[in-house]
Amino acid sequence: MKKSKLQEKIEANGFVIISTAIALLYWYIDTLQLGPIVTRLITCSLFISYGLSSQYITNSVKQLMAKVLSLSITDPLTGLYNRRGFTTLAGQQLKIEKRTKESLFLLFADIDDLKSINDNLGHAKGDDAIIQVANILKEVFRESDVIARIGGDEFVVFGLGVETENSDTIENRLQQQFDPYNNKANQGFKISISIGVVYIDSDNSLSIDELISKADVLMYGRKKHKKSTMS
């Protein structure tokens, strides 16, 4: 794996510090006039220490960079991917699909009336609703599917799939998973979602962002229809 410029800079600075410290120690030892055998033994020890320290710096930098990368693509509230992580990973799968000709889907989900939950019950309850939706999505969809929270109440799922189920069927199947949570006493609110699903074949020419926008439009149409039938 190619090192980033930041990783190279951190490692280089670490090596400079260690090298300088060893050079100063070597100079100091030489001034003590301990004799050739003792001096050689100490010199060997210094070089061994340098090698171990260099490896430690390299490993530490790798761990740090991995953590930074994880934080940059992860939503801190739900543990799902954020928009950056989603577009990166889904974009890679989309490129693979063009070679393998496999059918894919992109699902856009939006929590109904999350603003009302936040306004009436507080943002802590709103966060509970967001976390519950994230957990249900992780339970329903496969581990190989890319699941992300890309906005306050917006989620997306991208993975392998064929057009065998319409949005009504998928939404009803998801909603059933919320029933145990909604049936809890003293919950104060009920979770429901609206979704839009786009199916992708080998003729697709849209980017991930364009597919998200298309699924968002379909979701909004369903949400608007639900509100009109409830009023």
N, C-alpha and C positions, 0 to 999 in steps of 0.2 A: 504493500500500500504506500502510495506517495505521501510524504510528510507535508503538512501545511507549513506556510511561512512562519506562523506563530510557534508551531512545535519546534521548527528548526532554530528559531531565535532563542526559545527557552533553553533548549539543549545546549546551544552554543554558549550562552551566558554561564550555564552551570559548569560546562567544561573549562571555561576560562577561569572561573573562580577556583575550581579544584586544582587546575594546572598551576596557577599562581601560588596557591597554598603549598603545594608539594615542592615547587621550586624554592620557596623561602625556607621550608623545612630542610631541604637538601643543603642549602647554603649554610644554614645554622649548624647542621650536623658536621659539615666539612670544617667549620671553624673550631669545633670541639677537639679535632685531631684524635679520634677514638681508635685509630688504627685501621688498616685496610680491610681486615676480615669483618669487624663490627660494622664498618661503613657499608660494605657490600650487603651484609644482612639487612641493615636498615633500609638501604636503597631498594633491595628486592621487595621488602615489606611495603615501601611507599608505592612501588609500581603495582603491586597486587591491590593495594587500597584504591589506587587510581582506577584500575579496571573494575573493581566492585562498585565504586562510587559512580562511574560512568554508566554502568548497567542499571544502577538504582535510579539515576536521573532519567534514563531512557524509559524505563518501566513506569516511573511516576508521571512523566509527561504523557505517555500513552494513556494511562488511566485518567488523567486530568482531561485530556482531549476527548476521550470517550464520554466522560461525564458531561462536558460542555456540549458535545454533539447531541446527547440524549436530551438535555434540557432545552436545546434549541428546537427540537422537533416534537416535544411532548407537552400536552396540556396539563398544567400542574394540579388542577382540581380533580380531573377524572382519570388521569394516567393514560388516556388515549393519545393518539397523535394529534398535533395541532395542524393548522392549514399548511404550514411549510412541510411538515413531515408527510402529510397526506399527498400533496401535489408531487412530492419527490418520489414516493414509493408507488403511487398509482400511475404516475407518468412512466416509471420503469416497466410496470406490468402492461401498460398500454403498448409500449414498444415491442414487448415480447409477443403480445397478442397478434400484432401485424405479421409476425413470422410464423406463429403456430396456428393462426386462424381460429383460435378458441373464442367462444362467445363470452362477453363480460356484461356486468351491470353496474350502474352507479345509482345508489339510493340517497336521496336527500330527505332528512327528517327534521321536523321543527316541533318543539314542545308547544302545545296549545296553552295560551293564557299564562305564560310564565311571568309576564309583567304584573298580572293581577296577584299572583302568589307573592312576588317580591313586595308589592305595594301594601298588601293587606296583612301578610304574615311575617314579612321580613326576609332579608336576603339569605339568611341561614337556611330557611325553609326552601327558598328557591334553589340554593346550592344542593340541598338534599334531593330535590326533584331532578336536577341535572345529573347528579351522581347515579341516581336510580336508573335513569334512562341509559346512561353509559353502561351500567352493569347488565341491563337487559340486552342491549345490543351485543355485548360480548358473549352473553349466553346463547343468543339466538343464531348469530352468524358464526362462520367457521374461523378457526384460528389463522387460517391462511388469508382471510379477507382483511382488507385494510379499513380500519374503523377510526374515525377522527371526530373531534369536536372543533368546528371551524368558526364558531361564533358563540355568542351568549347562550342561545337556545337552539343552535343549529348543529346537526350532525350529518356526516356522510359515511357511506359504506361502499367499498369498491371490491369486486371480486368476480370469480367465475360464475356464470349462470346463463341459463337460456330463458327465453320468454315463455315460461309455462304458467306463471302466476301473474295476475294483474295487480294493480296497486291496492285495490280493495281487499283482496285476499291476504296480501302481505301485511297491510296495515291492521287488519283484524287479528291476524296471527300474533303480531307484536303486541297489540292492545290486550290480548288475553294474558300475556305475561305480566302486565301491570295490575291485573285484577287482584292478586293476593296483597299487593302493596296498597292498592286503593281501598281494600276492604278492612284495613287496620282501623281500629277505633281511635278517635281523637287525632286523626291525621290532619284534619283541617283543610285538605284539598285533595283533588284527584288528578292523576297524571293521564294525559292523552297526547297523542302526537298526530301530525299530518305528514304524509310522505309523498314524494314524487320519484318515480323510477325510470331510468333511461337504460335501454338495452343496447349493447354495442357489438357490432359484428365487424368482419374484416374490411368492410367498405367504409368504415368510419373515418372521417377526416377531421373531427373536432378534437381540440386539446382538452386536457383535464378541466381547466377553468371554464371552457365553453360547455362541457358536459355538466359541470356543477350548475352553471346558470340555467341550462335547459331543464335539469331536474328540479331546480328551485322554482321555475315558472310552473311546472306541473304540480309541485307541492302547494304553491300558493292558490292555484285553481281549486284543488281539493279542499283546502282550508276555507276558502271563500264559500264553496258549495256547502260545507258542513255548517257554517254559521247561518247561511240562508235557510237551511232546513230546520235549524233549531229555533229560529226567530218566529 
